[in-house]
Amino acid sequence: MIKLLVVDDSALMRRLLGDVFRAEGDFEVALARDGVEALACLETFQPDVVTLDVQMPQMDGLACLDRIMVIRPCPVVMVSSLTEHGAEVTLDALQLGAVDFVAKPGGAISLAMDEFGPILVGTVRAASRARLRRASRLAERVRLRAKGAAAPKPARRYPVAVSPAASVGLVDGVVLVGSSTGGPPALDALLSPLPADFPWPILIAQHMPASFTGPLARRLDKLCALTVLEVTGPTPLIAGHVYVGHGDADMIVSARSEGIIVTAAPASPDYRWHPSVDRLVFTAMEHLGPRRLIGVLMTGMGNDGAAAMTRLSAEGGRTIAEAEETAIVWGMPGELVKAGGAQLIAPLGRIAEHLLDWAP
């Protein structure tokens, strides 16, 4: 049995979620109406996983999560609104240690449960098996609490030989990154060690709703020396820039007279997850060729990216899978390894140095 603690200030939501999970047959469910009650349940109920509402009276979801990670760390799934404020708070929660989040449907919740319930159940099941990066929680909390006094972006590690404007669309190669569950803090860890003049553009397909990828890009832009942008339309590729795919859509690579571009495309029904890592890699191979690409597959549920990066490796490109010991969920990188498509298996903290060695 999976012991689940549902924390929500809405009595209706608590009842609906309790019914959904009890109907599964392998969940033991406890309910709490706010963060204070949730903390009291930590020792008495000892949950395997927690679903946590973001906005609650007395103690909100972020404050409650912070205490959970100190008192009794366990996997937490945030239940968040799809507003921009909800996105910012949810990203804070992921940085503090939440494993994943599910967007709370708008309107009458009882009418949306047929669609929302299975998504939440699947996310909670995966979260119950997730690995927590507990050693980094203190450093992340300190940085998060200090974010009000925004620090300047890190300085360049070495001088830039060519101005960015001169290299628009004329790239020697591209790094392609795929991530899902646990991805936002992993992306921070990947990008932070890279200098502002990293020689190749970096394209990121992170599974997220549309209202979350803009705040994610802005957050990463503040945390690393590289320039980070969300891709919502045709955008030229520039060295030292990072491009985050727009949520609920796909990011594809294309060619125009002025050079290689990246753009947002409607989510293809041929792919299950969006932005699709597989579609991103396949389009990049088509327009750049495998030998000009490095694929990095990081933490996440499912197998998105494994097929495309296995083909990339077979046709002369280079691939890295995040090691199991650092991945919150070793689904996507694990599938790449199982398929024989990972040329290198590296812990998260070592991937950036491999990129610096491989990108000329």
Phi, psi and omega per residue, in radians:
M1 nan 2.452 3.056
I2 -1.681 2.124 3.140
K3 -1.528 1.986 -3.043
L4 -2.007 2.275 3.019
L5 -1.855 2.062 3.107
V6 -1.719 2.127 -3.105
V7 -2.067 2.009 -3.133
D8 -2.782 2.443 -3.106
D9 -1.402 -0.175 3.128
S10 -1.580 2.111 3.118
A11 -1.075 -0.652 3.115
L12 -1.114 -0.802 -3.141
M13 -1.096 -0.738 3.116
R14 -1.046 -0.772 -3.120
R15 -1.144 -0.786 -3.110
L16 -1.101 -0.794 -3.130
L17 -1.186 -0.702 3.089
G18 -1.022 -0.751 3.133
D19 -1.128 -0.732 -3.132
V20 -1.047 -0.818 -3.069
F21 -1.314 -0.657 3.102
R22 -1.109 -0.580 3.136
A23 -1.168 -0.349 3.122
E24 -1.209 -0.477 3.068
G25 1.595 -0.254 -3.116
D26 -2.162 0.367 3.082
F27 -2.051 2.337 2.907
E28 -1.783 2.108 -2.926
V29 -1.991 2.334 2.948
A30 -2.098 2.649 -3.070
L31 -2.123 2.494 3.052
A32 -2.404 2.483 -3.046
R33 -1.646 -0.145 3.071
D34 -2.837 3.131 -3.093
G35 -1.112 -0.577 -3.133
V36 -1.131 -0.825 3.096
E37 -1.121 -0.637 -3.140
A38 -1.070 -0.781 -3.126
L39 -1.130 -0.613 3.103
A40 -1.149 -0.515 -3.125
C41 -1.379 -0.274 -3.052
L42 -1.006 -0.781 -3.101
E43 -1.522 -0.619 -3.094
T44 -1.304 -0.704 -3.101
F45 -1.693 -0.570 -3.134
Q46 0.926 1.183 -3.074
P47 -1.201 2.648 2.992
D48 -1.432 -0.508 -3.129
V49 -2.681 2.666 -3.101
V50 -2.226 2.356 2.875
T51 -1.764 2.331 -2.951
L52 -2.303 2.062 3.047
D53 -1.162 2.590 -3.118
V54 -1.399 -0.842 -3.037
Q55 -1.808 1.976 -3.139
M56 -2.531 2.672 3.076
P57 -1.296 2.948 3.123
Q58 1.148 -1.134 3.101
M59 -2.403 2.019 -3.079
D60 -1.315 3.065 -3.053
G61 -1.077 -0.658 -3.106
L62 -1.169 -0.788 3.117
A63 -1.132 -0.692 3.123
C64 -1.131 -0.767 3.113
L65 -1.026 -0.764 3.141
D66 -1.008 -0.737 3.131
R67 -1.231 -0.673 3.105
I68 -1.029 -0.755 -3.094
M69 -1.178 -0.358 3.098
V70 -1.605 -0.806 -3.006
I71 -1.353 -0.904 -3.092
R72 -2.665 1.447 -3.084
P73 -1.010 2.321 3.046
C74 -2.709 2.843 -3.131
P75 -1.081 2.335 -3.131
V76 -2.206 2.320 3.028
V77 -1.939 2.105 3.124
M78 -1.434 2.443 3.044
V79 -1.887 1.878 -2.888
S80 -2.104 2.667 3.003
S81 -1.351 2.840 -3.101
L82 -1.626 0.312 3.083
T83 -1.406 2.868 3.109
E84 -1.105 -0.683 3.085
H85 -1.108 -0.723 3.092
G86 -1.053 -0.645 3.111
A87 -1.145 -0.779 -3.127
E88 -1.081 -0.783 -3.136
V89 -1.139 -0.694 3.141
T90 -1.136 -0.695 3.085
L91 -1.126 -0.659 3.016
D92 -1.008 -0.768 -3.107
A93 -1.123 -0.721 3.106
L94 -1.117 -0.630 3.107
Q95 -1.198 -0.551 3.138
L96 -1.390 -0.231 3.068
G97 2.313 -0.062 3.054
A98 -1.059 2.485 -3.103
V99 -1.367 -0.724 -3.055
D100 -2.773 -3.138 3.094
F101 -2.523 2.744 3.027
V102 -2.259 2.334 -3.127
A103 -1.338 2.195 3.132
K104 -1.277 2.250 -3.112
P105 -1.176 2.602 3.070
G106 -1.444 2.969 3.105
G107 1.299 -2.681 -3.095
A108 -1.264 1.942 -3.049
I109 -1.095 -0.623 -3.103
S110 -1.101 -0.529 3.141
L111 -1.368 -0.343 -3.080
A112 -1.720 -0.009 -3.018
M113 -1.160 -0.511 3.130
D114 -1.065 -0.592 3.118
E115 -1.598 -0.735 -3.058
F116 -1.248 -0.702 -3.061
G117 -0.996 -0.939 -3.137
P118 -1.059 -0.609 3.109
I119 -1.118 -0.801 -3.131
L120 -1.140 -0.731 3.137
V121 -1.060 -0.812 3.125
G122 -1.074 -0.706 3.134
T123 -1.154 -0.735 -3.138
V124 -1.162 -0.693 3.096
R125 -1.044 -0.799 3.123
A126 -1.135 -0.707 -3.132
A127 -1.104 -0.597 -3.121
S128 -1.128 -0.354 3.120
R129 -1.787 0.032 -3.036
A130 -1.287 2.704 3.096
R131 -1.746 2.268 3.121
L132 -1.587 2.363 3.043
R133 -1.550 1.303 -2.991
R134 -1.196 -0.551 -3.053
A135 -1.096 -0.444 -3.073
S136 -1.650 -0.085 -3.035
R137 -1.034 -0.730 -3.082
L138 -1.107 -0.831 -3.134
A139 -1.069 -0.688 -3.135
E140 -1.180 -0.676 3.118
R141 -1.134 -0.737 -3.132
V142 -1.088 -0.781 -3.129
R143 -1.154 -0.706 -3.132
L144 -1.108 -0.755 -3.121
R145 -1.187 -0.440 -3.118
A146 -1.585 0.028 -2.999
K147 -1.178 -0.293 3.105
G148 -1.069 -0.635 3.051
A149 -1.627 1.468 -2.993
A150 -1.060 2.193 3.105
A151 -1.407 2.633 3.084
P152 -1.142 2.688 3.104
K153 -1.101 2.554 -3.125
P154 -1.009 2.608 -3.132
A155 -1.292 2.802 3.075
R156 -1.159 2.535 -3.137
R157 -1.405 -0.566 3.126
Y158 -2.625 2.795 -3.032
P159 -1.185 2.617 3.115
V160 -1.490 2.253 -3.100
A161 -1.446 -0.585 -3.082
V162 -2.200 2.384 3.141
S163 -1.180 2.572 -3.133
P164 -0.980 -0.690 -3.103
A165 -1.029 -0.586 -3.110
A166 -1.260 -0.332 -3.046
S167 -1.863 0.185 -3.118
V168 -1.040 2.162 3.077
G169 1.269 -0.093 -3.110
L170 -1.975 1.372 -3.028
V171 -1.889 2.508 3.098
D172 -1.342 -0.517 -3.119
G173 -2.955 3.015 -3.074
V174 -2.434 2.482 3.005
V175 -1.730 2.262 -3.132
L176 -1.972 2.150 -3.057
V177 -2.100 2.304 3.048
G178 -2.105 2.401 3.125
S179 -2.733 2.803 3.123
S180 -2.536 -1.994 -3.120
T181 -0.988 2.210 -3.100
G182 1.440 0.088 -3.012
G183 -1.214 -0.800 -3.056
P184 -0.949 -0.886 3.088
P185 -1.183 -0.517 3.089
A186 -1.170 -0.652 3.097
L187 -1.136 -0.685 3.050
D188 -1.005 -0.825 -3.124
A189 -1.150 -0.582 3.117
L190 -1.233 -0.782 -2.993
L191 -1.466 -0.536 -3.024
S192 -0.995 -0.660 -3.132
P193 -1.338 -0.171 -3.049
L194 -1.460 2.446 -3.137
P195 -1.335 2.808 -3.112
A196 -1.075 -0.458 -3.126
D197 -1.802 0.554 3.002
F198 -0.920 2.300 -2.878
P199 -1.297 -0.262 -3.123
W200 -2.061 2.562 2.969
P201 -1.135 2.675 3.113
I202 -2.127 2.173 -3.127
L203 -1.920 2.252 -3.043
I204 -2.094 2.159 2.953
A205 -1.852 1.771 3.116
Q206 -1.931 2.114 -3.120
H207 -1.121 2.016 -3.104
M208 -2.835 2.704 3.003
P209 -1.183 2.824 -3.072
A210 -1.061 -0.591 -3.084
S211 -1.341 -0.109 -3.072
F212 -1.777 -0.475 -3.001
T213 -1.272 -0.538 3.057
G214 -1.113 -0.922 3.057
P215 -1.023 -0.621 3.101
L216 -1.106 -0.786 3.135
A217 -1.086 -0.752 3.141
R218 -1.129 -0.668 3.123
R219 -1.136 -0.831 3.138
L220 -1.097 -0.617 3.123
D221 -1.073 -0.603 3.123
K222 -1.338 -0.473 -2.997
L223 -1.612 -0.233 -3.098
C224 -2.291 2.921 -3.101
A225 -1.347 -0.391 3.137
L226 -1.268 2.795 3.051
T227 -1.581 2.133 -3.045
V228 -1.983 2.258 -3.106
L229 -2.256 2.600 2.938
E230 -1.566 2.395 -3.119
V231 -1.665 1.957 3.111
T232 -2.047 -0.109 3.127
G233 -2.841 -3.060 -3.118
P234 -0.985 2.184 -3.040
T235 -2.413 2.183 3.110
P236 -1.228 2.596 3.131
L237 -1.535 2.364 -3.124
I238 -2.326 2.390 3.073
A239 -1.014 2.539 3.136
G240 1.372 0.148 3.123
H241 -2.014 2.609 3.100
V242 -2.076 2.359 -3.069
Y243 -2.095 2.062 -3.120
V244 -1.753 2.187 -3.131
G245 -1.142 2.466 3.121
H246 -1.180 2.322 -3.079
G247 -1.115 2.672 -3.134
D248 1.095 0.251 3.066
A249 -2.370 -3.131 3.033
D250 -1.988 2.607 3.047
M251 -1.827 2.227 -3.114
I252 -2.220 2.688 3.075
V253 -1.712 2.430 -3.132
S254 -2.501 2.982 -3.139
A255 -2.128 2.393 3.032
R256 -2.265 3.060 -3.083
S257 -1.047 -0.553 -3.118
E258 -1.474 -0.092 3.106
G259 2.348 -2.890 -3.108
I260 -1.397 2.353 3.091
I261 -2.207 2.931 2.979
V262 -2.201 2.529 -3.114
T263 -2.601 2.907 3.072
A264 -1.576 2.430 3.100
A265 -2.266 2.638 3.082
P266 -0.954 2.486 -3.124
A267 -1.006 2.209 -3.117
S268 -1.441 2.327 3.090
P269 -1.184 -0.199 3.106
D270 -1.269 -0.221 -3.108
Y271 -2.151 2.460 -3.024
R272 -1.393 -0.668 -3.033
W273 -1.940 2.630 -3.108
H274 -2.476 2.520 -0.146
P275 -1.020 2.370 -3.036
S276 -1.347 2.184 3.060
V277 -1.233 -0.758 3.139
D278 -1.002 -0.827 -3.103
R279 -1.134 -0.697 3.096
L280 -1.028 -0.836 -3.088
V281 -1.162 -0.768 -3.128
F282 -1.070 -0.730 3.139
T283 -1.221 -0.601 3.089
A284 -1.155 -0.704 3.088
M285 -1.093 -0.656 -3.128
E286 -1.113 -0.690 -3.007
H287 -1.770 -0.324 -3.131
L288 -2.016 -0.401 -3.058
G289 1.496 2.554 -3.044
P290 -1.064 -0.605 -3.019
R291 -1.247 -0.169 3.106
R292 -1.796 0.280 -3.040
L293 -2.216 2.532 2.951
I294 -2.150 2.169 3.106
G295 -1.815 2.341 3.117
V296 -2.195 2.091 3.134
L297 -1.985 2.122 -3.021
M298 -2.064 -3.001 -3.012
T299 -0.808 2.436 3.096
G300 2.860 2.662 3.069
M301 -1.317 2.707 3.012
G302 1.487 -2.739 -3.064
N303 -2.309 0.266 -3.124
D304 -1.008 2.288 3.126
G305 1.684 -0.392 -3.058
A306 -1.152 -0.769 -3.113
A307 -1.141 -0.822 -3.087
A308 -1.180 -0.719 -3.120
M309 -1.282 -0.472 3.027
T310 -1.146 -0.741 3.072
R311 -1.153 -0.710 3.099
L312 -0.984 -0.812 3.130
S313 -1.095 -0.752 -3.102
A314 -1.141 -0.464 -3.064
E315 -1.774 0.233 2.995
G316 1.910 -0.045 3.052
G317 -1.423 3.117 -3.129
R318 -2.075 2.489 -3.042
T319 -2.385 2.545 3.088
I320 -2.285 2.313 3.008
A321 -1.933 2.342 3.057
E322 -1.112 2.405 -3.108
A323 -1.205 2.652 -3.088
E324 -1.077 -0.577 -3.047
E325 -1.213 -0.300 3.123
T326 -1.943 -0.296 -3.114
A327 -1.287 2.281 3.063
I328 -1.097 -0.755 3.017
V329 -2.286 2.029 -3.069
W330 -1.592 0.955 3.113
G331 -1.557 -1.178 -3.093
M332 -1.065 -0.914 3.118
P333 -1.148 -0.582 3.115
G334 -1.115 -0.669 3.102
E335 -1.164 -0.619 3.076
L336 -1.124 -0.731 3.110
V337 -1.129 -0.794 -3.134
K338 -1.066 -0.588 -3.133
A339 -1.388 -0.084 -3.123
G340 1.360 0.301 -3.070
G341 -1.704 0.012 -3.130
A342 -1.666 1.958 3.090
Q343 -1.304 -0.431 -3.138
L344 -2.488 2.353 3.027
I345 -1.980 2.036 -3.001
A346 -2.343 2.477 3.006
P347 -1.107 2.677 -3.046
L348 -0.897 -0.735 -3.071
G349 -1.198 -0.177 -3.110
R350 -1.885 -0.127 -3.044
I351 -1.139 -0.720 -3.107
A352 -1.036 -0.704 -3.128
E353 -1.180 -0.553 3.047
H354 -1.178 -0.656 3.076
L355 -1.111 -0.706 3.121
L356 -1.130 -0.578 3.100
D357 -1.307 -0.640 -3.032
W358 -1.482 -0.598 -3.121
A359 -1.414 1.975 -3.040
P360 -1.206 nan nan
